[in-house]
Amino acid sequence: MVAEVLGKLMEVDGHTVTVTLEAEKALEIYQKEKFDVVFTDISMPGMNGMDLTRRILELEKNARIVGVTGHVGTQEVEKILNAGAKTFLKKPFTKKEIDCKIKEVLQID
């Protein structure tokens, strides 16, 4: 449900969005399409967000990835940043926070 809400909020601003609930499927899609920003939940069944981040960065070293978590202040945030995510988004989030994260990562060279 969180992924769907995140996607809908980004579509409101005219972003083209692809949503999948499985990291393996996300990796498969990423291999075929170009994305400006990837949002990934840290905790997912199967491949987690850290592993997905590492795999995407193997495909594109400058990928802009935002880790999404409800566990801010835990080791998960450190793990996703160490895996290569540019920043993180804390659940629950607001549209303004999503917009800020998109702007933040698009400004990274």
C-alpha positions in Angstrom: 0.0 0.0 0.0 2.9 2.4 0.8 4.4 1.8 -2.6 1.1 2.6 -4.3 0.6 5.8 -2.3 4.2 6.9 -3.1 3.6 6.3 -6.8 0.3 8.1 -6.9 1.8 11.1 -5.0 4.6 11.3 -7.6 2.3 11.0 -10.5 0.4 14.0 -9.3 3.4 16.1 -10.2 3.7 14.6 -13.6 6.4 12.0 -12.9 6.2 8.8 -14.8 6.1 6.0 -12.2 6.6 2.3 -12.2 5.6 0.4 -9.0 6.4 -3.1 -8.1 6.3 -4.8 -4.7 9.1 -7.3 -5.4 12.8 -6.4 -5.5 13.6 -9.1 -8.0 10.9 -7.6 -10.4 12.3 -4.1 -9.7 15.7 -5.3 -10.8 14.3 -6.9 -13.9 12.5 -3.7 -14.8 15.6 -1.6 -14.1 17.6 -3.6 -16.5 15.2 -2.7 -19.3 14.3 0.9 -18.5 16.1 4.1 -17.4 14.9 5.8 -14.2 16.0 9.1 -12.8 15.2 8.1 -9.2 14.5 4.7 -7.5 12.7 4.5 -4.2 13.1 1.2 -2.5 11.7 0.0 0.8 14.5 -1.4 3.0 12.4 -4.3 4.3 10.9 -6.5 1.6 10.3 -10.2 1.3 13.0 -12.0 -0.7 15.7 -9.6 -1.7 15.8 -6.6 0.6 16.3 -2.9 -0.2 20.1 -3.0 0.6 20.6 -5.9 -1.8 18.5 -4.2 -4.5 20.5 -1.0 -4.1 23.8 -2.8 -4.5 22.5 -4.7 -7.6 21.2 -1.5 -9.2 24.5 0.2 -8.6 26.3 -2.7 -10.3 24.2 -1.8 -13.4 24.6 1.9 -13.1 27.1 3.3 -10.6 25.5 6.8 -10.5 21.9 5.5 -9.9 20.0 7.8 -7.5 18.4 5.6 -4.9 16.2 6.6 -2.0 15.7 4.1 0.8 12.3 4.1 2.4 11.9 2.9 6.0 9.7 3.1 9.0 12.7 2.4 11.3 14.6 5.7 11.3 17.2 5.8 14.0 18.0 2.1 13.6 20.9 0.4 11.9 18.7 0.0 8.8 19.2 3.6 7.8 23.0 3.2 8.1 22.8 -0.1 6.1 20.9 1.4 3.2 23.2 4.4 3.0 26.3 2.1 3.2 24.7 0.0 0.4 24.8 3.2 -1.8 21.5 4.9 -1.4 21.8 8.7 -1.7 19.3 9.4 1.1 16.3 7.9 2.9 12.6 8.7 3.3 11.0 8.0 6.7 7.5 6.4 6.8 5.0 7.9 7.2 5.9 10.6 4.7 4.3 13.6 3.2 4.1 14.8 -0.4 6.4 17.6 0.5 9.0 15.2 1.9 8.8 13.1 -1.3 9.3 16.3 -3.4 12.3 17.3 -1.3 13.9 13.9 -1.7 13.4 13.9 -5.5 15.0 17.4 -5.7 17.8 16.4 -3.4 18.9 13.3 -5.3 18.5 14.9 -8.7 21.0 17.6 -7.7 23.7 15.0 -6.9 26.3 14.8 -9.6 
